[in-house]
């Protein structure tokens, strides 16, 4: 359904922005995870693609865990908070990809993170080549914005990101704050930001600019399976879909799929939602029906059939044609070391094909929107 665009003051924006620098230790439990995450879409000839970059600082509760096969200490639930600074074990990760190749492990560095309510999170480790890890902090030259620096064995990035603060997509929002007796989720999202910066990539240094997405997630539940999409069109219009689900994928380990398409699609959605936001921010449509189904054509990675609708005539359908894949995964010993939980986070770089739909009576297709690019998450396993 179409929704109105509510106005908020800079004070309202600041109140949400300040939550980025907290992870609420009093809410955390043995299943907790937190992450601060960017996905960047540099501007290209066809729109915001095919290049994409991801950078994140992430943590996970547990005495001993492995992230991308790197042993590291987990988040200590009994840690003290001193002078407003939360110190905990974390890992900085990053990748870069385009339609030719995806370079994983651009950054892949465990370190002790320091999260300050003054507006920063940093997680650096010293190496023979200098500091490795990541840092995100409040921008110093804008009313609201973010500055980020990530450095690893295979690359480095320094960039700034900011939003226009015109609506809830261009501004930081409290996207979710759900607490129950068994856990919950606190999510701050800044869904459409501009970015620019310097990047030292496998093919050499580049100055890039474009659109990006940022979120800070505090999940105090087991890591569960989901399908999530974020995509942009050349004019900045944003599209999203989110389908958390249960199915046989909770037992999946590693990067593999069922031989049967029927079994791979045998899932039960826990929730279905979607979003269409115009480039000008004055047209916001929310969908309450969403389907994201894998399609296998013999290639190295699946494509996905995407359909969303709101029951009021607004709908969007397309094929998310994958041209690259990156993966991060977490293993943790449970039951005193007699078993191990596994959760795998797959990200697919895709271009939209066979696009058609209708938004508030206007046709949606490649002729009207141009070439859309996006990222699609297909998370499997269960992080206990």
Protein Blocks (a to p, Z undefined) as FASTA:
>chain_A
ZZddddddfklmmmmmmmmmpghlmlgcfkbccddddddddddfklccjbdcddddddde
dfbdceehiacddddfkbcceehiacdddddddddddfkbccehkbacdddddddfkopa
ddddddfkbcedddddddfkbfbdcddddddfkbccddddddehlamklpccdfbccddf
kbccdddddfbccdddddddfkbpcdddddddddddddfbdcddddddddddfkopacdd
ddddddfklmpgcjdddfblklmmmccdfbdcdddddfkopaccddfbdcdddddehiab
dcddddddehnopacddddddfbdcdddddddeehhpaccdddddddddddehiacdeeh
iacdfklnopadddddddedjdZZ
